[in-house]
Amino acid sequence: MAERAFITRKTLARVEQGDPGVSMGIYASVLFVLGMADRIGGLVDSSTDRLGLQLEDEQLPQRIRPRKARS
């Protein structure tokens, strides 16, 4: 598979281990060789990134003053 993806066996092993230092182009090549190229869009879909969405929510401004009570 490494030969078909034009990468070394060492790089393929890093892909299999989920090494974040491997470029997205390498992951795309491996997915293409596996016949899973259509899944590349899912990798970059921010709506499926739960942690990213949670971190984004934490950075939203918080209400500083409490609401006034209605009389």
mmCIF file as gemmi writes it, N, C-alpha and C atoms, coordinates in Angstrom:
data_model
loop_
_atom_site.group_PDB
_atom_site.id
_atom_site.type_symbol
_atom_site.label_atom_id
_atom_site.label_alt_id
_atom_site.label_comp_id
_atom_site.label_asym_id
_atom_site.label_entity_id
_atom_site.label_seq_id
_atom_site.pdbx_PDB_ins_code
_atom_site.Cartn_x
_atom_site.Cartn_y
_atom_site.Cartn_z
_atom_site.occupancy
_atom_site.B_iso_or_equiv
_atom_site.pdbx_formal_charge
_atom_site.auth_seq_id
_atom_site.auth_asym_id
_atom_site.pdbx_PDB_model_num
ATOM 1 N N . MET Axp A 1 ? 0.824 -1.184 0 1 0 ? 1 A 1
ATOM 2 C CA . MET Axp A 1 ? 0 0 0 1 0 ? 1 A 1
ATOM 3 C C . MET Axp A 1 ? 0.876 1.259 0 1 0 ? 1 A 1
ATOM 4 N N . ALA Axp A 2 ? 1.978 1.213 0.711 1 0 ? 2 A 1
ATOM 5 C CA . ALA Axp A 2 ? 2.871 2.369 0.733 1 0 ? 2 A 1
ATOM 6 C C . ALA Axp A 2 ? 3.352 2.708 -0.668 1 0 ? 2 A 1
ATOM 7 N N . GLU Axp A 3 ? 3.669 1.695 -1.435 1 0 ? 3 A 1
ATOM 8 C CA . GLU Axp A 3 ? 4.134 1.906 -2.805 1 0 ? 3 A 1
ATOM 9 C C . GLU Axp A 3 ? 3.044 2.55 -3.658 1 0 ? 3 A 1
ATOM 10 N N . ARG Axp A 4 ? 1.805 2.076 -3.514 1 0 ? 4 A 1
ATOM 11 C CA . ARG Axp A 4 ? 0.691 2.632 -4.298 1 0 ? 4 A 1
ATOM 12 C C . ARG Axp A 4 ? 0.377 4.068 -3.892 1 0 ? 4 A 1
ATOM 13 N N . ALA Axp A 5 ? 0.642 4.43 -2.636 1 0 ? 5 A 1
ATOM 14 C CA . ALA Axp A 5 ? 0.387 5.799 -2.161 1 0 ? 5 A 1
ATOM 15 C C . ALA Axp A 5 ? 1.607 6.693 -2.359 1 0 ? 5 A 1
ATOM 16 N N . PHE Axp A 6 ? 2.697 6.135 -2.907 1 0 ? 6 A 1
ATOM 17 C CA . PHE Axp A 6 ? 3.948 6.867 -3.162 1 0 ? 6 A 1
ATOM 18 C C . PHE Axp A 6 ? 4.547 7.433 -1.869 1 0 ? 6 A 1
ATOM 19 N N . ILE Axp A 7 ? 4.514 6.615 -0.817 1 0 ? 7 A 1
ATOM 20 C CA . ILE Axp A 7 ? 5.113 7 0.465 1 0 ? 7 A 1
ATOM 21 C C . ILE Axp A 7 ? 5.966 5.836 0.965 1 0 ? 7 A 1
ATOM 22 N N . THR Axp A 8 ? 6.767 6.096 1.98 1 0 ? 8 A 1
ATOM 23 C CA . THR Axp A 8 ? 7.59 5.031 2.555 1 0 ? 8 A 1
ATOM 24 C C . THR Axp A 8 ? 6.771 4.211 3.546 1 0 ? 8 A 1
ATOM 25 N N . ARG Axp A 9 ? 7.293 3.031 3.859 1 0 ? 9 A 1
ATOM 26 C CA . ARG Axp A 9 ? 6.612 2.188 4.851 1 0 ? 9 A 1
ATOM 27 C C . ARG Axp A 9 ? 6.614 2.864 6.222 1 0 ? 9 A 1
ATOM 28 N N . LYS Axp A 10 ? 7.663 3.587 6.505 1 0 ? 10 A 1
ATOM 29 C CA . LYS Axp A 10 ? 7.745 4.294 7.786 1 0 ? 10 A 1
ATOM 30 C C . LYS Axp A 10 ? 6.637 5.35 7.878 1 0 ? 10 A 1
ATOM 31 N N . THR Axp A 11 ? 6.409 6.076 6.792 1 0 ? 11 A 1
ATOM 32 C CA . THR Axp A 11 ? 5.341 7.082 6.782 1 0 ? 11 A 1
ATOM 33 C C . THR Axp A 11 ? 3.981 6.416 6.901 1 0 ? 11 A 1
ATOM 34 N N . LEU Axp A 12 ? 3.801 5.283 6.244 1 0 ? 12 A 1
ATOM 35 C CA . LEU Axp A 12 ? 2.543 4.554 6.356 1 0 ? 12 A 1
ATOM 36 C C . LEU Axp A 12 ? 2.296 4.114 7.8 1 0 ? 12 A 1
ATOM 37 N N . ALA Axp A 13 ? 3.349 3.684 8.469 1 0 ? 13 A 1
ATOM 38 C CA . ALA Axp A 13 ? 3.216 3.292 9.875 1 0 ? 13 A 1
ATOM 39 C C . ALA Axp A 13 ? 2.798 4.495 10.722 1 0 ? 13 A 1
ATOM 40 N N . ARG Axp A 14 ? 3.353 5.661 10.411 1 0 ? 14 A 1
ATOM 41 C CA . ARG Axp A 14 ? 2.977 6.885 11.143 1 0 ? 14 A 1
ATOM 42 C C . ARG Axp A 14 ? 1.511 7.226 10.893 1 0 ? 14 A 1
ATOM 43 N N . VAL Axp A 15 ? 1.027 7.019 9.661 1 0 ? 15 A 1
ATOM 44 C CA . VAL Axp A 15 ? -0.382 7.247 9.342 1 0 ? 15 A 1
ATOM 45 C C . VAL Axp A 15 ? -1.249 6.299 10.16 1 0 ? 15 A 1
ATOM 46 N N . GLU Axp A 16 ? -0.868 5.037 10.211 1 0 ? 16 A 1
ATOM 47 C CA . GLU Axp A 16 ? -1.637 4.035 10.954 1 0 ? 16 A 1
ATOM 48 C C . GLU Axp A 16 ? -1.695 4.348 12.439 1 0 ? 16 A 1
ATOM 49 N N . GLN Axp A 17 ? -0.654 4.995 12.954 1 0 ? 17 A 1
ATOM 50 C CA . GLN Axp A 17 ? -0.611 5.355 14.37 1 0 ? 17 A 1
ATOM 51 C C . GLN Axp A 17 ? -1.312 6.681 14.65 1 0 ? 17 A 1
ATOM 52 N N . GLY Axp A 18 ? -1.736 7.368 13.597 1 0 ? 18 A 1
ATOM 53 C CA . GLY Axp A 18 ? -2.422 8.652 13.774 1 0 ? 18 A 1
ATOM 54 C C . GLY Axp A 18 ? -1.488 9.793 14.11 1 0 ? 18 A 1
ATOM 55 N N . ASP Axp A 19 ? -0.261 9.728 13.671 1 0 ? 19 A 1
ATOM 56 C CA . ASP Axp A 19 ? 0.73 10.772 13.951 1 0 ? 19 A 1
ATOM 57 C C . ASP Axp A 19 ? 0.271 12.105 13.379 1 0 ? 19 A 1
ATOM 58 N N . PRO Axp A 20 ? 0.116 13.139 14.24 1 0 ? 20 A 1
ATOM 59 C CA . PRO Axp A 20 ? -0.334 14.444 13.75 1 0 ? 20 A 1
ATOM 60 C C . PRO Axp A 20 ? 0.706 15.179 12.903 1 0 ? 20 A 1
ATOM 61 N N . GLY Axp A 21 ? 1.927 14.683 12.873 1 0 ? 21 A 1
ATOM 62 C CA . GLY Axp A 21 ? 2.972 15.314 12.078 1 0 ? 21 A 1
ATOM 63 C C . GLY Axp A 21 ? 2.925 14.941 10.604 1 0 ? 21 A 1
ATOM 64 N N . VAL Axp A 22 ? 2.085 13.988 10.259 1 0 ? 22 A 1
ATOM 65 C CA . VAL Axp A 22 ? 1.946 13.568 8.857 1 0 ? 22 A 1
ATOM 66 C C . VAL Axp A 22 ? 1.027 14.56 8.152 1 0 ? 22 A 1
ATOM 67 N N . SER Axp A 23 ? 1.405 14.974 6.96 1 0 ? 23 A 1
ATOM 68 C CA . SER Axp A 23 ? 0.629 15.98 6.241 1 0 ? 23 A 1
ATOM 69 C C . SER Axp A 23 ? -0.718 15.43 5.782 1 0 ? 23 A 1
ATOM 70 N N . MET Axp A 24 ? -1.661 16.337 5.607 1 0 ? 24 A 1
ATOM 71 C CA . MET Axp A 24 ? -2.999 15.959 5.134 1 0 ? 24 A 1
ATOM 72 C C . MET Axp A 24 ? -2.933 15.346 3.736 1 0 ? 24 A 1
ATOM 73 N N . GLY Axp A 25 ? -1.969 15.767 2.941 1 0 ? 25 A 1
ATOM 74 C CA . GLY Axp A 25 ? -1.816 15.199 1.604 1 0 ? 25 A 1
ATOM 75 C C . GLY Axp A 25 ? -1.499 13.716 1.655 1 0 ? 25 A 1
ATOM 76 N N . ILE Axp A 26 ? -0.702 13.311 2.619 1 0 ? 26 A 1
ATOM 77 C CA . ILE Axp A 26 ? -0.374 11.891 2.783 1 0 ? 26 A 1
ATOM 78 C C . ILE Axp A 26 ? -1.623 11.121 3.193 1 0 ? 26 A 1
ATOM 79 N N . TYR Axp A 27 ? -2.376 11.678 4.163 1 0 ? 27 A 1
ATOM 80 C CA . TYR Axp A 27 ? -3.626 11.016 4.573 1 0 ? 27 A 1
ATOM 81 C C . TYR Axp A 27 ? -4.579 10.904 3.386 1 0 ? 27 A 1
ATOM 82 N N . ALA Axp A 28 ? -4.648 11.944 2.569 1 0 ? 28 A 1
ATOM 83 C CA . ALA Axp A 28 ? -5.521 11.922 1.394 1 0 ? 28 A 1
ATOM 84 C C . ALA Axp A 28 ? -5.076 10.839 0.417 1 0 ? 28 A 1
ATOM 85 N N . SER Axp A 29 ? -3.781 10.7 0.222 1 0 ? 29 A 1
ATOM 86 C CA . SER Axp A 29 ? -3.264 9.66 -0.683 1 0 ? 29 A 1
ATOM 87 C C . SER Axp A 29 ? -3.626 8.272 -0.179 1 0 ? 29 A 1
ATOM 88 N N . VAL Axp A 30 ? -3.484 8.052 1.117 1 0 ? 30 A 1
ATOM 89 C CA . VAL Axp A 30 ? -3.795 6.742 1.691 1 0 ? 30 A 1
ATOM 90 C C . VAL Axp A 30 ? -5.289 6.466 1.579 1 0 ? 30 A 1
ATOM 91 N N . LEU Axp A 31 ? -6.122 7.449 1.862 1 0 ? 31 A 1
ATOM 92 C CA . LEU Axp A 31 ? -7.566 7.258 1.732 1 0 ? 31 A 1
ATOM 93 C C . LEU Axp A 31 ? -7.943 6.954 0.281 1 0 ? 31 A 1
ATOM 94 N N . PHE Axp A 32 ? -7.27 7.612 -0.661 1 0 ? 32 A 1
ATOM 95 C CA . PHE Axp A 32 ? -7.539 7.367 -2.077 1 0 ? 32 A 1
ATOM 96 C C . PHE Axp A 32 ? -7.192 5.924 -2.449 1 0 ? 32 A 1
ATOM 97 N N . VAL Axp A 33 ? -6.035 5.453 -1.984 1 0 ? 33 A 1
ATOM 98 C CA . VAL Axp A 33 ? -5.611 4.077 -2.27 1 0 ? 33 A 1
ATOM 99 C C . VAL Axp A 33 ? -6.598 3.081 -1.664 1 0 ? 33 A 1
ATOM 100 N N . LEU Axp A 34 ? -7.148 3.406 -0.513 1 0 ? 34 A 1
ATOM 101 C CA . LEU Axp A 34 ? -8.106 2.511 0.141 1 0 ? 34 A 1
ATOM 102 C C . LEU Axp A 34 ? -9.517 2.62 -0.445 1 0 ? 34 A 1
ATOM 103 N N . GLY Axp A 35 ? -9.692 3.538 -1.417 1 0 ? 35 A 1
ATOM 104 C CA . GLY Axp A 35 ? -11.003 3.725 -2.019 1 0 ? 35 A 1
ATOM 105 C C . GLY Axp A 35 ? -11.953 4.502 -1.121 1 0 ? 35 A 1
ATOM 106 N N . MET Axp A 36 ? -11.393 5.305 -0.253 1 0 ? 36 A 1
ATOM 107 C CA . MET Axp A 36 ? -12.191 6.067 0.711 1 0 ? 36 A 1
ATOM 108 C C . MET Axp A 36 ? -12.013 7.572 0.534 1 0 ? 36 A 1
ATOM 109 N N . ALA Axp A 37 ? -11.726 8.008 -0.677 1 0 ? 37 A 1
ATOM 110 C CA . ALA Axp A 37 ? -11.461 9.426 -0.934 1 0 ? 37 A 1
ATOM 111 C C . ALA Axp A 37 ? -12.656 10.303 -0.592 1 0 ? 37 A 1
ATOM 112 N N . ASP Axp A 38 ? -13.868 9.742 -0.658 1 0 ? 38 A 1
ATOM 113 C CA . ASP Axp A 38 ? -15.061 10.531 -0.345 1 0 ? 38 A 1
ATOM 114 C C . ASP Axp A 38 ? -15.134 10.906 1.133 1 0 ? 38 A 1
ATOM 115 N N . ARG Axp A 39 ? -14.347 10.272 1.986 1 0 ? 39 A 1
ATOM 116 C CA . ARG Axp A 39 ? -14.366 10.564 3.42 1 0 ? 39 A 1
ATOM 117 C C . ARG Axp A 39 ? -13.484 11.754 3.79 1 0 ? 39 A 1
ATOM 118 N N . ILE Axp A 40 ? -12.723 12.278 2.843 1 0 ? 40 A 1
ATOM 119 C CA . ILE Axp A 40 ? -11.841 13.414 3.133 1 0 ? 40 A 1
ATOM 120 C C . ILE Axp A 40 ? -12.655 14.621 3.585 1 0 ? 40 A 1
ATOM 121 N N . GLY Axp A 41 ? -13.813 14.836 2.986 1 0 ? 41 A 1
ATOM 122 C CA . GLY Axp A 41 ? -14.667 15.952 3.377 1 0 ? 41 A 1
ATOM 123 C C . GLY Axp A 41 ? -15.089 15.872 4.834 1 0 ? 41 A 1
ATOM 124 N N . GLY Axp A 42 ? -15.301 14.671 5.332 1 0 ? 42 A 1
ATOM 125 C CA . GLY Axp A 42 ? -15.681 14.492 6.729 1 0 ? 42 A 1
ATOM 126 C C . GLY Axp A 42 ? -14.578 14.862 7.698 1 0 ? 42 A 1
ATOM 127 N N . LEU Axp A 43 ? -13.331 14.769 7.245 1 0 ? 43 A 1
ATOM 128 C CA . LEU Axp A 43 ? -12.209 15.127 8.109 1 0 ? 43 A 1
ATOM 129 C C . LEU Axp A 43 ? -12.159 16.618 8.405 1 0 ? 43 A 1
ATOM 130 N N . VAL Axp A 44 ? -12.633 17.421 7.479 1 0 ? 44 A 1
ATOM 131 C CA . VAL Axp A 44 ? -12.556 18.869 7.646 1 0 ? 44 A 1
ATOM 132 C C . VAL Axp A 44 ? -13.9 19.504 7.985 1 0 ? 44 A 1
ATOM 133 N N . ASP Axp A 45 ? -14.921 18.677 8.198 1 0 ? 45 A 1
ATOM 134 C CA . ASP Axp A 45 ? -16.249 19.191 8.527 1 0 ? 45 A 1
ATOM 135 C C . ASP Axp A 45 ? -16.279 19.622 9.992 1 0 ? 45 A 1
ATOM 136 N N . SER Axp A 46 ? -16.318 20.92 10.22 1 0 ? 46 A 1
ATOM 137 C CA . SER Axp A 46 ? -16.243 21.442 11.591 1 0 ? 46 A 1
ATOM 138 C C . SER Axp A 46 ? -17.474 21.107 12.421 1 0 ? 46 A 1
ATOM 139 N N . SER Axp A 47 ? -18.59 20.778 11.777 1 0 ? 47 A 1
ATOM 140 C CA . SER Axp A 47 ? -19.796 20.459 12.541 1 0 ? 47 A 1
ATOM 141 C C . SER Axp A 47 ? -19.694 19.108 13.245 1 0 ? 47 A 1
ATOM 142 N N . THR Axp A 48 ? -18.728 18.281 12.876 1 0 ? 48 A 1
ATOM 143 C CA . THR Axp A 48 ? -18.548 16.99 13.53 1 0 ? 48 A 1
ATOM 144 C C . THR Axp A 48 ? -17.434 17.01 14.561 1 0 ? 48 A 1
ATOM 145 N N . ASP Axp A 49 ? -16.808 18.153 14.761 1 0 ? 49 A 1
ATOM 146 C CA . ASP Axp A 49 ? -15.695 18.29 15.703 1 0 ? 49 A 1
ATOM 147 C C . ASP Axp A 49 ? -16.234 18.738 17.059 1 0 ? 49 A 1
ATOM 148 N N . ARG Axp A 50 ? -16.605 17.776 17.913 1 0 ? 50 A 1
ATOM 149 C CA . ARG Axp A 50 ? -17.208 18.111 19.208 1 0 ? 50 A 1
ATOM 150 C C . ARG Axp A 50 ? -16.278 18.94 20.081 1 0 ? 50 A 1
ATOM 151 N N . LEU Axp A 51 ? -15.007 18.534 20.165 1 0 ? 51 A 1
ATOM 152 C CA . LEU Axp A 51 ? -14.057 19.265 20.998 1 0 ? 51 A 1
ATOM 153 C C . LEU Axp A 51 ? -13.859 20.681 20.478 1 0 ? 51 A 1
ATOM 154 N N . GLY Axp A 52 ? -13.717 20.837 19.177 1 0 ? 52 A 1
ATOM 155 C CA . GLY Axp A 52 ? -13.547 22.165 18.593 1 0 ? 52 A 1
ATOM 156 C C . GLY Axp A 52 ? -14.735 23.063 18.861 1 0 ? 52 A 1
ATOM 157 N N . LEU Axp A 53 ? -15.939 22.508 18.741 1 0 ? 53 A 1
ATOM 158 C CA . LEU Axp A 53 ? -17.146 23.29 19.011 1 0 ? 53 A 1
ATOM 159 C C . LEU Axp A 53 ? -17.236 23.68 20.482 1 0 ? 53 A 1
ATOM 160 N N . GLN Axp A 54 ? -16.844 22.772 21.381 1 0 ? 54 A 1
ATOM 161 C CA . GLN Axp A 54 ? -16.861 23.073 22.808 1 0 ? 54 A 1
ATOM 162 C C . GLN Axp A 54 ? -15.864 24.186 23.137 1 0 ? 54 A 1
ATOM 163 N N . LEU Axp A 55 ? -14.669 24.105 22.586 1 0 ? 55 A 1
ATOM 164 C CA . LEU Axp A 55 ? -13.665 25.141 22.82 1 0 ? 55 A 1
ATOM 165 C C . LEU Axp A 55 ? -14.12 26.487 22.268 1 0 ? 55 A 1
ATOM 166 N N . GLU Axp A 56 ? -14.788 26.45 21.137 1 0 ? 56 A 1
ATOM 167 C CA . GLU Axp A 56 ? -15.32 27.671 20.542 1 0 ? 56 A 1
ATOM 168 C C . GLU Axp A 56 ? -16.385 28.296 21.445 1 0 ? 56 A 1
ATOM 169 N N . ASP Axp A 57 ? -17.25 27.47 22.01 1 0 ? 57 A 1
ATOM 170 C CA . ASP Axp A 57 ? -18.289 27.962 22.922 1 0 ? 57 A 1
ATOM 171 C C . ASP Axp A 57 ? -17.69 28.59 24.172 1 0 ? 57 A 1
ATOM 172 N N . GLU Axp A 58 ? -16.598 28.026 24.663 1 0 ? 58 A 1
ATOM 173 C CA . GLU Axp A 58 ? -15.954 28.553 25.865 1 0 ? 58 A 1
ATOM 174 C C . GLU Axp A 58 ? -15.363 29.938 25.623 1 0 ? 58 A 1
ATOM 175 N N . GLN Axp A 59 ? -15.05 30.258 24.384 1 0 ? 59 A 1
ATOM 176 C CA . GLN Axp A 59 ? -14.447 31.552 24.072 1 0 ? 59 A 1
ATOM 177 C C . GLN Axp A 59 ? -15.486 32.632 23.785 1 0 ? 59 A 1
ATOM 178 N N . LEU Axp A 60 ? -16.763 32.27 23.772 1 0 ? 60 A 1
ATOM 179 C CA . LEU Axp A 60 ? -17.795 33.275 23.563 1 0 ? 60 A 1
ATOM 180 C C . LEU Axp A 60 ? -17.836 34.224 24.752 1 0 ? 60 A 1
ATOM 181 N N . PRO Axp A 61 ? -18.147 35.495 24.517 1 0 ? 61 A 1
ATOM 182 C CA . PRO Axp A 61 ? -18.198 36.44 25.647 1 0 ? 61 A 1
ATOM 183 C C . PRO Axp A 61 ? -19.295 36.046 26.63 1 0 ? 61 A 1
ATOM 184 N N . GLN Axp A 62 ? -18.98 36.209 27.9 1 0 ? 62 A 1
ATOM 185 C CA . GLN Axp A 62 ? -19.931 35.903 28.958 1 0 ? 62 A 1
ATOM 186 C C . GLN Axp A 62 ? -20.664 37.177 29.369 1 0 ? 62 A 1
ATOM 187 N N . ARG Axp A 63 ? -21.877 37.032 29.851 1 0 ? 63 A 1
ATOM 188 C CA . ARG Axp A 63 ? -22.654 38.172 30.314 1 0 ? 63 A 1
ATOM 189 C C . ARG Axp A 63 ? -21.988 38.718 31.572 1 0 ? 63 A 1
ATOM 190 N N . ILE Axp A 64 ? -21.692 40.015 31.588 1 0 ? 64 A 1
ATOM 191 C CA . ILE Axp A 64 ? -20.982 40.627 32.704 1 0 ? 64 A 1
ATOM 192 C C . ILE Axp A 64 ? -21.957 41.106 33.778 1 0 ? 64 A 1
ATOM 193 N N . ARG Axp A 65 ? -22.986 41.803 33.356 1 0 ? 65 A 1
ATOM 194 C CA . ARG Axp A 65 ? -23.963 42.307 34.319 1 0 ? 65 A 1
ATOM 195 C C . ARG Axp A 65 ? -25.167 41.385 34.38 1 0 ? 65 A 1
ATOM 196 N N . PRO Axp A 66 ? -25.688 41.159 35.597 1 0 ? 66 A 1
ATOM 197 C CA . PRO Axp A 66 ? -26.886 40.328 35.676 1 0 ? 66 A 1
ATOM 198 C C . PRO Axp A 66 ? -28.078 41.074 35.111 1 0 ? 66 A 1
ATOM 199 N N . ARG Axp A 67 ? -29.059 40.322 34.679 1 0 ? 67 A 1
ATOM 200 C CA . ARG Axp A 67 ? -30.277 40.933 34.132 1 0 ? 67 A 1
ATOM 201 C C . ARG Axp A 67 ? -31.032 41.649 35.241 1 0 ? 67 A 1
ATOM 202 N N . LYS Axp A 68 ? -31.694 42.738 34.871 1 0 ? 68 A 1
ATOM 203 C CA . LYS Axp A 68 ? -32.513 43.465 35.845 1 0 ? 68 A 1
ATOM 204 C C . LYS Axp A 68 ? -33.779 42.683 36.107 1 0 ? 68 A 1
ATOM 205 N N . ALA Axp A 69 ? -34.162 42.65 37.387 1 0 ? 69 A 1
ATOM 206 C CA . ALA Axp A 69 ? -35.379 41.947 37.754 1 0 ? 69 A 1
ATOM 207 C C . ALA Axp A 69 ? -36.588 42.77 37.341 1 0 ? 69 A 1
ATOM 208 N N . ARG Axp A 70 ? -37.584 42.113 36.815 1 0 ? 70 A 1
ATOM 209 C CA . ARG Axp A 70 ? -38.817 42.823 36.416 1 0 ? 70 A 1
ATOM 210 C C . ARG Axp A 70 ? -39.636 43.097 37.672 1 0 ? 70 A 1
ATOM 211 N N . SER Axp A 71 ? -40.229 44.276 37.726 1 0 ? 71 A 1
ATOM 212 C CA . SER Axp A 71 ? -41.028 44.598 38.903 1 0 ? 71 A 1
ATOM 213 C C . SER Axp A 71 ? -42.497 44.449 38.674 1 0 ? 71 A 1
